[in-house]
Amino acid sequence: LTVSLKAEIGEFDVDGRQIEIVNELPVPGAPSPTNPFGGRTYSQILAALGQDPSVLNNTADYVRSSNGDFSDNNTDEYVLQADWQLGENTLTLINSYSKYDFSELCDCDFTGGNVFSVIMDEEFDQTSHEIRLTSPTGNKLEYILGAYYETSDLEFRDTIQVQSNSVLVPLLNANPAFNGTPLQGIAGTAVAATGTPRVFTQDSTSYAAFAQVSWNMSEEFRSTFGLRYTKDDKDATRSLKITEIDGDPLTGLQAVAAPQVYAAVFNVRRTDLHDLSGSREEDDLLPSVIVEWSPDDNTMMYASWSKGSKSGGYDARSNNPTVPPGTACTAPNTPVGCLPANGVGTFEFEEEDATSFELGTKLRIGDQFELNAALYVTDFDDL
């Protein structure tokens, strides 16, 4: 009996972000009452609105200012493995636990101007167990039999935050695009000191049983047959709202106006009704076949065929929910339950399947050279 334990604890933190703005193009047209920023670049607009002079640095010099970009990450990995000799066979038990968490602040206009930030954090943990029985090699038949179980939990949160002193407040208040609408002159005030908290959770469970048998038919020919059965269950939720910057509900005129402004500026739509949940189950039977021919000690040729799958799941970061096909929309204020074609989001996605074929050879040429060659093709369904 051999028992081994591996434990790994990691931490890595990042300050700043390797992004800078270069090659800015000016707003088309000349300045006018309806186009006050005509002819100016983004950095010039920010500077004119009193932002830090660093915004004017738009050359590729690997330097930029920001409002506190950071990323803090922690990881934990533990694996306990036991190998028990049962006569000529080996019984293996593998138990593992994996965990990570991170928190990030993205100054996502990528300048030193006070525009908006995105705060993100995520927590994940996973536990798995595997049992495997392996035969000795060199016999007429060689085999591996096993079963696998895994469970995991994921929680992801992010939010756009617009501070009360953000340059967006006066900028949106003066934006002529809102002229003639109820948002004229108050669009910026509507989103001052607000956030867009999005919360995604997913619980996953996976089961599998597998077997592989190799038949050494002769000194020249060998074939291997494998089969794996998998079953995956997932439950997920996702909500997206507009709130005060501390997460409290909006009140008064701001509760009505802020969603409309976010819809126009950030393409975050139907947030008051964006509260989704789903469950899915799927299973697959995945075979594989390998045939090998070794006419001499220096030559091996093989052909293989196998199927694989990648389970479906849920989208954590789409801004919008899905809507029924063919729902009619009218701009600029889309009715509840309706989104324009470019605003339809995703939540659930289906599994992906693959079938692979391969032909190959492994050659030893004299005592100094080896040549390996392969021809393969993989066909994906629903990539």
Helices and strands as residue ranges (DSSP letters): E 2-15, H 42-48, G 53-56, E 70-86, E 89-106, E 117-134, E 141-162, H 168-173, G 176-178, H 187-191, E 194-195, E 198-215, E 221-240, E 243-244, H 252-265, G 271-273, E 275-296, E 299-310, E 313-314, G 341-343, E 348-349, E 352-365, E 369-381
